[in-house]
Amino acid sequence: MNSPQQFSKVEATPTTDRLSTYLDVATAAALAAGEVLQACWGKLESIVEKGRPGDLVTEADKQAEAVILEIIRQHFPEHSILAEESGQFGDLDAEYLWAIDPLDGTTNYAHQYPFSAASIGLLINGVPTVGAIFDPFHKELFRGAVGLGATCNDRPIHVSTVDKLAQSLLVTGFAYDRRETPDNNYQEFCYLTHITQGVRRAGAASIDLAYVACGRLDGYWERGLSPWDLAAGVAIVEAAGGTVTAYDRSPFDLRSGRILATNGQLHAELSQELLHVAQIEPWSWLNR
């Protein structure tokens, strides 16, 4: 990794060198956030909900986000930012937009379940292009940029070659509003568990995507997500040779909250199965 340089001028079409610089800055920010997450591990004094049941925030989220913002602003003060805890800085339709999740998997972290990461993605003209994801508990740094390839701890990674859903291992997650809305993926989870080699649910979208990128998992789908959950991981999956779309294989929309990401080989089959799964109503006993 090269030392990040500071630029003040925005380019319409970034060069390879410029993309490498963006990637280095994202990496530096992710690593710095990881240090905060390690330092706060097991020492939390404040864990609160942000308005939705189960949507937690801690001092670790806020401290990690502060160091990420400092690094990005130091190098690219003219870029826009969308951060989970601090909100929006600049135009969301700007040419360069950083999407930041300082602690993806806060619920895991709050329970001292070691499956969380810092995730920093850069959208260029609305397209996730650069990403860095650092899992400090397994000491794994995933990074990549579309056109530059992807790595884990500086070793090249690529999506798997599994081409049949029956031979695949998938991953998903459940949205915070799953208790109230019929638009959930409970039925999809059960159905795909039945026709694949398994479906995992770990609780950190960025790591789920990173694992698709490096071939540990063959596909991922989820709904109810935010741009900061997805931006870095989408860039890394595509840099590693994977495919990312909407459920129906139409172009991926980061703001839709829905994603289908696979190794490409089983993308059409997984999409078809998802579209044929009936949704179920929220269980009535939850409201008693």
N, C-alpha and C positions, 0 to 999 in steps of 0.2 A: 504494500500500500504506500503510495506516495504521500508526501506532506501536502495537505490541502492548500491551494492558493486562493487569493482573494480577487474577485472580479467585480466590476461595477457595471459593465455593459452587458445587456441581454442580447443573445443571438437567436435568430429565428430557427436555425437548424444547427444544433450543437455538434461540434466535431467530436471525434473519438477522444481526443485529449480532454475536451471540456466535459464530456460524459464521465470520464475517469475521475475528474476533479469533483464533480457532483457526488460520485460514488464514494470518494474518499471522505468528503465532508459528512455524508450520511453515516458512514462507518464510524468516524470519530465520535459523532453524536450518539450513536447506538452504544458504543463501548463505554462512553462517559456515563450514560444513563444506567448501564449495567452495573457500574461501580456503585452507584447510588442504591440500586435495588439490592445488591449484596450487603451493603452497609446497613440498610434498614431491615434486613431479613430477621424476623422473630422479635423485632423491637418496636412494633407499631403501637402508637398511643391513641390513634384516632382512626376509626373505620366507620364511615357513614354511607347511607344510601343517597343517591342523587335524584330521587324522585320516583324511580321505578324499583319495585322489589327485586333485590339481588344485584342491582347496578351500583357497585361499591366504588368508593374513592378513599384513598389513604394519603398520609403525608409522603409516602414513597412515590406515588403517582405525581404529586405536585413538585417534589424536589427533582425527580428525574426529568420532568418536562422542563423545568427551569434551566437545567444544564444543556438540554437539547436546543432550546430556543436561543440561548446565549451563543452556542457554536454556529448555528445557522445564520443568525443575524450578523455575527462577526464576519462571515465570508460572503453572504448574499443579502445585504440589508434591503435591497430593492425587491426581493422575492416575497410573494404572499405566503401565508401560513394558515393551516387549519389544524389546530391542536385539540385533543380531546378535552383537556381540563381548562385551557385558557380561551378556547374559541377561535374566532376568525380574526386574522390580521391581513388586511388588503382584500383585493377582489378575488372571489372564488373562481372566476373565469379568467384569471390572469394567465399569461403564458407560462409562468413558473409558479407552481403551488406545492408547498411541502405539506404532506399529511402525516401527522405525528401521533403515535400512541406510545406514551412513555412507559406504560405498564399494561401490556396486553395479557389478560388473565389475572385481573385483580382479585377475583374471588378465590382463585387457586392460591395466590400470594397471601391473601389475608388468612387463609387456613393453613399456611405453611405447606402447601402441596406444590412441589418444585416443578411447575410447568407454566412458566411465564416468560415474557420477552419484552424488550424495547424494540419498537418498529418505526422506522423512518422511511417514508417513500416520497419521491418527487414526481409530480405530474408535469408533463411538458405539453402544452396545448390540450390539457384535459386527459392526456393518456398516461397511465402509470408507466414510467420509463426507467426509474432508478429505485433500488431498494436495498436497505440493510436491516437485518433482524438479528439481534443478539440475545441468545438464551444464556444468561450468566450461570445458571444452575447446572447445565451440562457443558458449559464453556464452548458453545458452538456459535460461530458467526457466519450467517448466511448473507451473501451479498451478490448483487447482479445488476446489470443494465441491459436493456434490449439492444442487441447488436454486439454486446461485449461478452456475453456468456455469464455464467453464474458459478459461484464457489461456496464451499463450506470449509472454513478454516484454511482458506487459500488453495484448496484442492478442487479442481473442476467437478461440477455435478451435472447430472442430466436426469430427466424424467425416466420412469421405468418403460419397459417394452411389453408389459402385459396387454394383451389385445382382446381378452374375453372377460366380461363382467363376472362370470362364475369363478374366475381365477383371481379376482381382484381383492384388494384390501382398501376400504374406503374410510373416510372420516367426515364428520359433520359436527354441528353445534346446535344449540337451542336458544332461540331469542328470549330476551327478557320478558316480553309480553306473551309468552307461550301459554300462560295460564288463562288468559282472557280471550285470545283470538283463535278462530278456527283456521287461520292461515299459519299453521305450524307444520313441523315436519315429523311429528310422532309416527304417523303411518308410513311415511317414506323410510324412516329409520328401521322400523320393524320389517317392512317388505324387503328392503335392500340387504338387511342382515340375513334374511332367509335365502336370497339368491346369490350372495357373494361369499367370500371366505371370511367376511366380517366387516363390521362398521365400528369405528372407534369414535369416542367423544371425549376430547381432552380439555377443552375449555380455553383455547387460545388460537384464534383464527390465523394469526401470523405464523405460528409454528406449524399449524396444519398445512398451510400453503408451502412453507419451507420444506416440509417432509414430502409433499408431492413433487417439489422441484428436484429433490435429491433421490427420488425413487423409492423411498420407504413406504409411501402410500401411493395409490394409483389414481385416486380421484377424491374430490371434495365438493360438497354442495352445502349451502346454508342461506338463510334469509335473516332479515332484521339486523343487518350489519351497518356500520358507519364507514365513511371513506378512510378514516385512519386505521380501521381494522384490516383493510384490504390492500391499500395502495402499494406498500412495499412488497408484500407477498405476491401480488399479481405480476409486478415487474420481474421478480425473481423466477416465478414459474415460467413466464414466457421467455426469459433469457435462457432458461434451462431446457427449452424445447417443448414446453407444454402448451396447452390450449385453454383459454379462458373466455367464456361467453355467458350469456343469460341461460336460464334453464332450457329454453327452446332453441338454443344455438344462434340466436340473434346476437348482434354485437353487445359486448359487455358494457353496462352502464354503472359506473362506480357509485352513483347516487341512488341507485335503485335498492341497495341493500341486499341484493341477491347475486349469487355467484355459482357458477359451475366451472370447476377447474380440474383438468385431468392431464394424463400423459399424452392425450391426443388420440391414442390408439383405441380407447374405449369411449371416447367422448359421445359419439352418436348413439351408442347403445345405452349409456347411462342417461342421456337426455331423454331418449324415448321412454325408458322405464319411469323416470321422474314424472313425465307428463301424463302417465297413465295411472298414477297412484291417487286414489281418492283421499281427500282430506277428512279429518275427523273433528267433531266439535269438542271444545274443552270439556273435560270430565266434570259432570255436575257435582260430584261429591266435594270438589275443591271449593265450591262456593257455600258449603254448609257451615 
